């Protein structure tokens, strides 16, 4: 399974498990401001959602954007420890925004090495 198929499966799983009984593609599309067929195409990995789209989905589902990506081993170091020490002194709403920003940056680096996804259909391999 490639990265985009993995992301597609996570979107589909999040949508079908939402609220215990799931949410329709149409309702999800309306909630995040995209066309219904876009959600369908994300779930089949026909279209690649942008990081901004994944951020909207993460916020809608109340989860981390990183949950749409395969897990990687933790790599703690002194810089991360320093960031955590600084974050402890911030108000809760700033800590939440800092967390979302860090997750977004991490997701961007995982998303095909930071390349911007192409919109539209995948090209057939000859």
MMTF fields as JSON, N, C-alpha, C and O atoms, coordinates in Angstrom:
{
  "mmtfVersion": "1.0.0",
  "mmtfProducer": "UNKNOWN",
  "numBonds": 503,
  "numAtoms": 504,
  "numGroups": 126,
  "numChains": 1,
  "numModels": 1,
  "chainsPerModel": [1],
  "groupsPerChain": [126],
  "chainIdList": ["A"],
  "bondAtomList": [4, 2, 8, 6, 12, 10, 16, 14, 20, 18, 24, 22, 28, 26, 32, 30, 36, 34, 40, 38, 44, 42, 48, 46, 52, 50, 56, 54, 60, 58, 64, 62, 68, 66, 72, 70, 76, 74, 80, 78, 84, 82, 88, 86, 92, 90, 96, 94, 100, 98, 104, 102, 108, 106, 112, 110, 116, 114, 120, 118, 124, 122, 128, 126, 132, 130, 136, 134, 140, 138, 144, 142, 148, 146, 152, 150, 156, 154, 160, 158, 164, 162, 168, 166, 172, 170, 176, 174, 180, 178, 184, 182, 188, 186, 192, 190, 196, 194, 200, 198, 204, 202, 208, 206, 212, 210, 216, 214, 220, 218, 224, 222, 228, 226, 232, 230, 236, 234, 240, 238, 244, 242, 248, 246, 252, 250, 256, 254, 260, 258, 264, 262, 268, 266, 272, 270, 276, 274, 280, 278, 284, 282, 288, 286, 292, 290, 296, 294, 300, 298, 304, 302, 308, 306, 312, 310, 316, 314, 320, 318, 324, 322, 328, 326, 332, 330, 336, 334, 340, 338, 344, 342, 348, 346, 352, 350, 356, 354, 360, 358, 364, 362, 368, 366, 372, 370, 376, 374, 380, 378, 384, 382, 388, 386, 392, 390, 396, 394, 400, 398, 404, 402, 408, 406, 412, 410, 416, 414, 420, 418, 424, 422, 428, 426, 432, 430, 436, 434, 440, 438, 444, 442, 448, 446, 452, 450, 456, 454, 460, 458, 464, 462, 468, 466, 472, 470, 476, 474, 480, 478, 484, 482, 488, 486, 492, 490, 496, 494, 500, 498],
  "bondOrderList": [1, 1, 1, 1, 1, 1, 1, 1, 1, 1, 1, 1, 1, 1, 1, 1, 1, 1, 1, 1, 1, 1, 1, 1, 1, 1, 1, 1, 1, 1, 1, 1, 1, 1, 1, 1, 1, 1, 1, 1, 1, 1, 1, 1, 1, 1, 1, 1, 1, 1, 1, 1, 1, 1, 1, 1, 1, 1, 1, 1, 1, 1, 1, 1, 1, 1, 1, 1, 1, 1, 1, 1, 1, 1, 1, 1, 1, 1, 1, 1, 1, 1, 1, 1, 1, 1, 1, 1, 1, 1, 1, 1, 1, 1, 1, 1, 1, 1, 1, 1, 1, 1, 1, 1, 1, 1, 1, 1, 1, 1, 1, 1, 1, 1, 1, 1, 1, 1, 1, 1, 1, 1, 1, 1, 1],
  "groupList": [{"groupName": "UNK", "atomNameList": ["N", "CA", "C", "O"], "elementList": ["N", "C", "C", "O"], "formalChargeList": [0, 0, 0, 0], "bondAtomList": [1, 0, 2, 1, 3, 2], "bondOrderList": [1, 1, 2], "singleLetterCode": "X", "chemCompType": "L-PEPTIDE LINKING"}],
  "groupTypeList": [0, 0, 0, 0, 0, 0, 0, 0, 0, 0, 0, 0, 0, 0, 0, 0, 0, 0, 0, 0, 0, 0, 0, 0, 0, 0, 0, 0, 0, 0, 0, 0, 0, 0, 0, 0, 0, 0, 0, 0, 0, 0, 0, 0, 0, 0, 0, 0, 0, 0, 0, 0, 0, 0, 0, 0, 0, 0, 0, 0, 0, 0, 0, 0, 0, 0, 0, 0, 0, 0, 0, 0, 0, 0, 0, 0, 0, 0, 0, 0, 0, 0, 0, 0, 0, 0, 0, 0, 0, 0, 0, 0, 0, 0, 0, 0, 0, 0, 0, 0, 0, 0, 0, 0, 0, 0, 0, 0, 0, 0, 0, 0, 0, 0, 0, 0, 0, 0, 0, 0, 0, 0, 0, 0, 0, 0],
  "groupIdList": [1, 2, 3, 4, 5, 6, 7, 8, 9, 10, 11, 12, 13, 14, 15, 16, 17, 18, 19, 20, 21, 22, 23, 24, 25, 26, 27, 28, 29, 30, 31, 32, 33, 34, 35, 36, 37, 38, 39, 40, 41, 42, 43, 44, 45, 46, 47, 48, 49, 50, 51, 52, 53, 54, 55, 56, 57, 58, 59, 60, 61, 62, 63, 64, 65, 66, 67, 68, 69, 70, 71, 72, 73, 74, 75, 76, 77, 78, 79, 80, 81, 82, 83, 84, 85, 86, 87, 88, 89, 90, 91, 92, 93, 94, 95, 96, 97, 98, 99, 100, 101, 102, 103, 104, 105, 106, 107, 108, 109, 110, 111, 112, 113, 114, 115, 116, 117, 118, 119, 120, 121, 122, 123, 124, 125, 126],
  "secStructList": [7, 7, 2, 2, 2, 2, 2, 2, 2, 2, 2, 2, 2, 2, 2, 2, 2, 4, 4, 4, 6, 7, 7, 7, 2, 2, 2, 2, 2, 2, 2, 2, 6, 1, 7, 2, 2, 2, 2, 2, 2, 2, 2, 6, 6, 1, 1, 7, 7, 7, 2, 2, 2, 2, 2, 2, 2, 2, 2, 2, 2, 6, 1, 7, 4, 4, 4, 4, 1, 7, 7, 7, 7, 7, 7, 7, 7, 2, 2, 2, 2, 2, 2, 2, 2, 2, 2, 6, 6, 1, 7, 2, 2, 2, 2, 2, 2, 2, 2, 2, 2, 2, 2, 2, 2, 2, 2, 2, 2, 2, 1, 4, 4, 4, 7, 7, 7, 7, 7, 1, 7, 7, 7, 7, 7, 7],
  "xCoordList": [0.851, 0.0, 0.896, 1.76, 0.696, 1.499, 0.912, -0.145, 1.595, 1.186, -0.226, -1.015, -0.554, -1.856, -2.99, -4.105, -2.724, -3.722, -3.932, -5.056, -2.852, -2.952, -3.801, -4.696, -3.509, -4.273, -5.743, -6.63, -6.003, -7.379, -8.119, -9.271, -7.462, -8.09, -8.373, -9.403, -7.476, -7.676, -8.842, -9.609, -8.976, -10.106, -11.408, -12.352, -11.457, -12.658, -12.992, -14.151, -11.977, -12.21, -12.728, -13.636, -12.157, -12.587, -14.031, -14.819, -14.374, -15.727, -16.751, -17.812, -16.442, -17.422, -17.558, -18.569, -16.553, -16.628, -17.117, -17.349, -17.274, -17.616, -18.924, -19.963, -18.844, -20.033, -20.658, -21.802, -19.943, -20.463, -21.211, -21.196, -21.857, -22.581, -22.079, -22.548, -21.134, -20.557, -21.258, -22.288, -20.686, -21.24, -21.122, -20.167, -22.085, -22.056, -20.959, -20.503, -20.557, -19.576, -20.133, -19.403, -21.415, -22.043, -22.009, -21.673, -22.357, -22.353, -20.939, -20.731, -19.971, -18.584, -18.108, -17.48, -18.398, -17.988, -18.565, -17.861, -19.823, -20.464, -19.813, -19.598, -19.5, -18.912, -17.533, -17.166, -16.77, -15.408, -15.27, -14.185, -16.368, -16.373, -15.75, -15.063, -15.996, -15.521, -16.688, -17.738, -16.49, -17.516, -17.614, -16.621, -18.813, -19.037, -18.138, -17.571, -18.002, -17.179, -15.698, -14.93, -15.291, -13.909, -13.639, -12.598, -14.559, -14.395, -14.314, -13.466, -15.188, -15.162, -13.813, -13.26, -13.293, -12.017, -10.843, -9.857, -10.933, -9.889, -9.895, -8.84, -11.093, -11.215, -10.79, -10.494, -10.755, -10.292, -8.87, -8.346, -8.26, -6.9, -6.805, -5.727, -7.939, -7.939, -7.396, -6.607, -7.831, -7.308, -6.471, -6.715, -5.489, -4.665, -5.139, -5.118, -5.559, -5.95, -4.713, -3.627, -4.884, -3.775, -3.587, -4.441, -2.49, -2.28, -3.34, -3.764, -3.765, -4.823, -6.127, -6.859, -6.407, -7.591, -7.472, -8.437, -6.294, -6.094, -6.224, -6.727, -5.777, -5.931, -7.41, -7.84, -8.194, -9.644, -10.289, -11.117, -9.892, -10.437, -10.061, -10.895, -8.806, -8.35, -9.137, -9.57, -9.317, -10.084, -11.537, -12.121, -12.129, -13.512, -13.66, -14.575, -12.756, -12.84, -12.274, -12.404, -11.648, -11.088, -9.891, -9.734, -9.04, -7.865, -6.65, -6.764, -5.505, -4.251, -4.147, -4.569, -3.592, -3.351, -2.42, -2.485, -1.557, -0.612, -1.301, -0.705, -2.544, -3.272, -3.613, -3.988, -3.487, -3.719, -2.471, -2.522, -1.356, -0.082, 0.372, -0.022, 1.195, 1.743, 2.601, 3.266, 2.574, 3.348, 4.84, 5.264, 5.613, 7.071, 7.61, 6.968, 8.772, 9.335, 9.649, 10.04, 9.476, 9.787, 11.279, 12.085, 11.632, 13.03, 13.158, 13.178, 13.245, 13.368, 14.816, 15.747, 14.991, 16.326, 16.253, 15.184, 17.378, 17.444, 16.567, 15.986, 16.461, 15.643, 14.162, 13.446, 13.721, 12.327, 12.082, 11.051, 13.005, 12.867, 12.803, 12.017, 13.616, 13.589, 12.252, 11.72, 11.713, 10.413, 9.317, 8.44, 9.37, 8.388, 8.474, 7.449, 9.695, 9.859, 9.247, 8.575, 9.473, 8.92, 7.396, 6.713, 6.868, 5.425, 4.696, 3.543, 5.335, 4.696, 4.323, 3.446, 4.977, 4.741, 3.697, 3.401, 3.145, 2.154, 0.743, 0.501, -0.194, -1.604, -2.108, -1.582, -3.102, -3.591, -3.959, -3.677, -4.582, -4.97, -3.743, -3.774, -2.664, -1.429, -0.738, -0.143, -0.814, -0.226, -0.947, -0.316, -2.276, -3.06, -2.683, -2.518, -2.545, -2.172, -0.75, -0.482, 0.155, 1.53, 1.559, 2.309, 0.745, 0.658, 0.169, 0.742, -0.89, -1.424, -0.402, -0.277, 0.324, 1.346, 2.45, 2.876, 2.91, 3.969, 3.494, 4.252, 2.256, 1.716, 1.594, 1.886, 1.162, 1.044, 2.408, 2.537, 3.434, 4.787, 5.311, 5.949, 5.041, 5.484, 4.785, 5.411, 3.485, 2.722, 3.248, 3.347, 3.583, 4.104, 5.406, 5.637, 6.254, 7.524, 7.317, 8.112, 6.253, 5.959, 5.256, 5.32, 4.599, 3.769, 4.648, 4.817, 5.206, 6.063, 7.198, 7.428, 7.888, 9.054, 8.753, 9.631, 7.534, 7.178, 6.708, 6.402, 6.642, 6.157, 4.686, 3.929, 4.293, 2.892, 2.153, 2.591, 1.034, 0.323, -0.297, -0.696, -0.376, -1.022, -2.5, -2.922, -3.276, -4.722, -5.113, -4.487, -6.142, -6.65, -6.327, -5.892, -6.542, -6.355, -4.883, -4.036, -4.616, -3.264, -2.982, -3.869, -1.762, -1.38, -1.098, -0.507, -1.53, -1.298, 0.187, 0.829, 0.705, 2.107, 2.157, 1.453, 3.006, 3.094, 4.027, 4.228],
  "yCoordList": [-1.178, 0.0, 1.241, 1.378, 2.148, 3.366, 4.408, 4.19, 5.528, 6.564, 7.061, 7.23, 7.295, 7.87, 6.866, 7.256, 5.604, 4.573, 4.489, 4.294, 4.635, 4.624, 5.807, 5.645, 6.998, 8.194, 8.003, 8.339, 7.467, 7.225, 6.315, 6.575, 5.261, 4.331, 5.009, 4.743, 5.878, 6.582, 7.566, 7.722, 8.232, 9.145, 8.359, 8.741, 7.261, 6.423, 5.873, 5.898, 5.373, 4.829, 5.903, 5.649, 7.095, 8.195, 8.575, 8.81, 8.635, 9.017, 7.967, 8.308, 6.696, 5.642, 5.381, 4.833, 5.767, 5.573, 6.816, 6.757, 7.916, 9.197, 9.107, 8.708, 9.483, 9.508, 8.161, 8.096, 7.091, 5.753, 5.135, 3.915, 5.939, 5.386, 5.903, 5.463, 6.827, 7.332, 8.572, 8.986, 9.152, 10.339, 10.104, 9.481, 10.599, 10.395, 11.244, 12.235, 10.836, 11.623, 13.014, 14.004, 13.081, 14.364, 15.295, 16.472, 14.768, 15.593, 16.037, 17.178, 15.139, 15.497, 16.57, 17.545, 16.401, 17.376, 18.755, 19.762, 18.795, 20.065, 20.686, 21.897, 19.87, 20.376, 20.986, 21.931, 20.455, 20.978, 21.832, 22.333, 21.999, 22.91, 22.392, 23.129, 21.109, 20.551, 19.839, 19.625, 19.477, 18.75, 17.309, 16.723, 16.756, 15.383, 14.4, 13.498, 14.563, 13.616, 13.737, 12.802, 14.858, 15.007, 14.054, 13.398, 13.969, 13.05, 11.623, 10.846, 11.276, 9.941, 9.655, 8.568, 10.612, 10.418, 10.366, 9.679, 11.086, 10.959, 9.544, 8.944, 9.015, 7.702, 6.562, 5.467, 6.796, 5.77, 6.051, 5.335, 7.097, 7.527, 7.949, 7.914, 8.349, 8.892, 10.308, 10.699, 11.086, 12.432, 12.396, 11.595, 13.27, 13.426, 14.657, 15.761, 14.495, 15.685, 16.532, 16.0, 17.836, 18.719, 18.649, 18.122, 19.171, 19.213, 20.078, 19.79, 21.123, 21.966, 21.166, 21.305, 20.336, 19.471, 18.489, 18.273, 17.892, 16.956, 17.671, 17.091, 18.919, 19.698, 19.937, 19.817, 20.275, 20.456, 19.158, 19.17, 18.04, 16.741, 16.426, 15.968, 16.675, 16.403, 17.241, 16.737, 18.501, 19.374, 18.923, 18.922, 18.538, 18.072, 16.825, 16.735, 15.866, 14.615, 14.728, 13.795, 15.858, 16.057, 15.176, 14.641, 15.026, 14.179, 14.881, 15.934, 14.309, 14.846, 14.574, 13.519, 15.513, 15.316, 14.125, 13.469, 13.846, 12.732, 11.37, 10.375, 11.312, 10.038, 9.584, 8.43, 10.476, 10.1, 9.491, 9.015, 9.507, 9.015, 7.786, 7.61, 6.935, 5.781, 6.249, 7.282, 5.486, 5.828, 5.653, 4.756, 6.534, 6.445, 6.38, 6.868, 5.789, 5.713, 7.096, 7.996, 7.266, 8.532, 8.788, 7.874, 10.045, 10.438, 11.692, 12.806, 11.509, 12.641, 13.118, 12.317, 14.426, 14.984, 16.256, 16.616, 16.937, 18.131, 19.263, 20.003, 19.409, 20.487, 20.282, 21.236, 19.051, 18.753, 19.0, 19.558, 18.597, 18.835, 20.335, 20.764, 21.135, 22.581, 23.169, 24.067, 22.666, 23.117, 22.79, 23.615, 21.603, 21.214, 22.097, 22.479, 22.423, 23.308, 24.676, 25.246, 25.201, 26.506, 26.446, 27.385, 25.367, 25.221, 25.159, 25.582, 24.647, 24.555, 25.923, 26.026, 26.967, 28.312, 29.072, 30.227, 28.45, 29.089, 28.834, 27.842, 29.726, 29.466, 28.246, 27.953, 27.539, 26.309, 26.476, 25.585, 27.592, 27.762, 27.915, 27.5, 28.506, 28.609, 27.253, 26.944, 26.455, 25.114, 24.272, 23.536, 24.389, 23.641, 24.069, 23.224, 25.374, 25.861, 25.429, 25.08, 25.454, 25.005, 23.524, 23.121, 22.718, 21.284, 21.073, 20.278, 21.784, 21.641, 22.085, 21.461, 23.159, 23.634, 22.594, 22.302, 22.038, 21.026, 19.797, 19.232, 19.383, 18.23, 18.526, 17.667, 19.739, 20.127, 20.097, 19.582, 20.647, 20.663, 19.24, 18.93, 18.381, 16.987, 16.283, 15.548, 16.511, 15.901, 16.393, 15.615, 17.673, 18.223, 17.539, 17.272, 17.255, 16.597, 15.142, 14.593, 14.512, 13.124, 13.021, 11.979, 14.071, 14.086, 14.231, 15.333, 13.135, 13.061, 14.079, 14.877, 14.024, 14.871, 16.345, 17.129, 16.748, 18.152, 18.661, 19.846, 17.787, 18.217, 18.581, 17.962, 19.574, 19.952, 18.933, 18.636, 18.384, 17.374, 17.968, 19.133, 17.166, 17.584, 17.299, 16.256, 18.238, 18.085, 17.346, 17.508, 16.539, 15.848, 14.376, 13.822, 13.769, 12.328, 11.951, 12.715, 10.744, 10.213, 9.869, 9.416, 10.08, 9.713, 8.213, 7.644, 7.597, 6.17, 5.928, 6.68, 4.872, 4.496, 3.615, 2.609, 4.009, 3.247, 2.076, 1.322],
  "zCoordList": [0.0, 0.0, 0.0, 0.866, -0.968, -0.989, -0.036, 0.557, 0.104, 1.05, 0.768, 1.698, -0.487, -0.807, -0.613, -0.27, -0.826, -0.519, 0.991, 1.454, 1.757, 3.22, 3.697, 4.527, 3.162, 3.526, 3.153, 3.938, 1.969, 1.507, 2.488, 2.833, 2.928, 3.871, 5.207, 5.826, 5.658, 6.935, 6.834, 7.785, 5.678, 5.488, 5.524, 6.216, 4.779, 4.727, 6.113, 6.528, 6.834, 8.178, 9.128, 9.919, 9.052, 9.927, 9.63, 10.547, 8.348, 7.962, 8.379, 8.903, 8.15, 8.444, 9.938, 10.377, 10.727, 12.176, 12.914, 14.122, 12.229, 12.857, 13.648, 13.122, 14.904, 15.753, 16.034, 16.485, 15.78, 16.043, 14.874, 14.715, 14.062, 12.914, 11.583, 10.533, 11.605, 10.368, 9.867, 10.398, 8.845, 8.201, 6.697, 6.234, 5.947, 4.496, 3.857, 4.427, 2.68, 1.924, 1.645, 1.695, 1.354, 1.061, 2.277, 2.15, 3.449, 4.665, 5.029, 5.44, 4.879, 5.157, 4.187, 4.6, 2.917, 1.9, 2.223, 2.144, 2.58, 2.918, 4.148, 4.191, 5.142, 6.382, 6.185, 6.884, 5.24, 5.049, 3.788, 3.492, 3.045, 1.912, 0.624, -0.084, 0.322, -0.946, -1.631, -1.026, -2.891, -3.634, -3.124, -2.695, -3.178, -2.72, -3.457, -2.84, -4.767, -5.516, -5.137, -5.365, -4.571, -4.11, -2.954, -2.925, -2.005, -0.88, -1.4, -0.961, -2.329, -2.926, -3.57, -3.404, -4.292, -4.983, -4.018, -4.286, -2.891, -1.865, -1.301, -1.096, -1.05, -0.428, -1.343, -0.865, -2.626, -3.564, -4.058, -4.911, -3.514, -3.874, -5.337, -5.93, -5.916, -7.269, -7.24, -8.099, -6.231, -5.986, -4.72, -3.818, -4.666, -3.471, -2.703, -3.248, -1.468, -0.703, -0.407, -0.174, -0.419, -0.053, 1.465, 2.177, 1.942, 3.39, 4.057, 5.176, 3.386, 3.926, 4.044, 5.023, 3.045, 3.11, 4.265, 4.999, 4.432, 5.54, 6.88, 7.843, 6.952, 8.181, 8.472, 9.62, 7.442, 7.625, 8.121, 9.032, 7.504, 7.929, 9.377, 10.158, 9.726, 11.095, 12.097, 13.133, 11.788, 12.686, 12.775, 13.859, 11.637, 11.653, 12.522, 13.34, 12.34, 13.089, 14.503, 15.295, 14.828, 16.165, 16.437, 17.535, 15.421, 15.578, 15.021, 14.394, 15.245, 14.733, 13.238, 12.765, 12.502, 11.071, 10.85, 9.809, 11.823, 11.69, 11.7, 11.287, 12.165, 12.154, 10.735, 10.528, 9.765, 8.37, 7.727, 6.593, 8.452, 7.931, 8.714, 9.867, 8.101, 8.815, 10.0, 9.927, 11.069, 12.267, 12.001, 11.273, 12.609, 12.537, 13.954, 14.884, 14.13, 15.469, 16.024, 15.28, 17.35, 18.012, 18.012, 18.185, 17.815, 17.834, 18.691, 18.169, 20.017, 20.93, 20.969, 20.89, 21.091, 21.236, 22.067, 22.559, 22.226, 23.057, 22.538, 23.331, 21.219, 20.653, 20.974, 21.279, 20.904, 21.223, 22.713, 23.089, 23.539, 24.976, 25.266, 26.111, 24.581, 24.765, 24.323, 24.975, 23.222, 22.739, 23.757, 24.019, 24.321, 25.329, 26.573, 27.137, 27.001, 28.161, 27.878, 28.738, 26.684, 26.318, 26.224, 26.634, 25.698, 25.52, 26.861, 26.953, 27.88, 29.197, 29.751, 30.608, 29.271, 29.779, 28.96, 29.264, 27.943, 27.083, 27.59, 28.277, 27.256, 27.585, 26.802, 25.729, 27.311, 26.664, 25.192, 24.391, 24.815, 23.409, 22.508, 21.35, 23.028, 22.249, 22.133, 21.1, 23.177, 23.134, 22.081, 21.321, 22.045, 21.047, 19.633, 18.754, 19.408, 18.086, 17.72, 16.571, 18.694, 18.475, 18.102, 17.214, 18.777, 18.476, 17.052, 16.307, 16.669, 15.319, 14.272, 13.219, 14.563, 13.632, 13.471, 12.354, 14.583, 14.528, 13.756, 12.969, 13.974, 13.257, 11.767, 10.934, 11.431, 10.032, 9.356, 8.245, 10.016, 9.451, 9.274, 8.268, 10.247, 10.153, 9.003, 8.24, 8.885, 7.791, 6.446, 5.498, 6.359, 5.11, 4.714, 3.535, 5.696, 5.374, 4.968, 4.205, 5.472, 5.122, 3.774, 3.121, 3.361, 2.163, 0.941, 0.418, 0.487, -0.69, -0.59, -1.499, 0.524, 0.688, 0.599, 0.239, 0.918, 0.89, -0.456, -0.591, -1.469, -2.777, -2.684, -1.936, -3.438, -3.499, -4.354, -5.465, -3.86, -4.645, -5.9, -5.915, -6.945, -8.179, -8.091, -7.592, -8.58, -8.599, -9.851, -10.898, -9.75, -10.926, -10.915, -9.906, -12.025, -12.146, -12.211, -12.673, -11.731, -11.837, -13.285, -14.008, -13.701, -15.065, -15.114, -14.196, -16.193, -16.372, -16.656, -17.39, -16.064, -16.295, -17.524, -17.618, -18.472, -19.738, -19.59, -20.542]
}
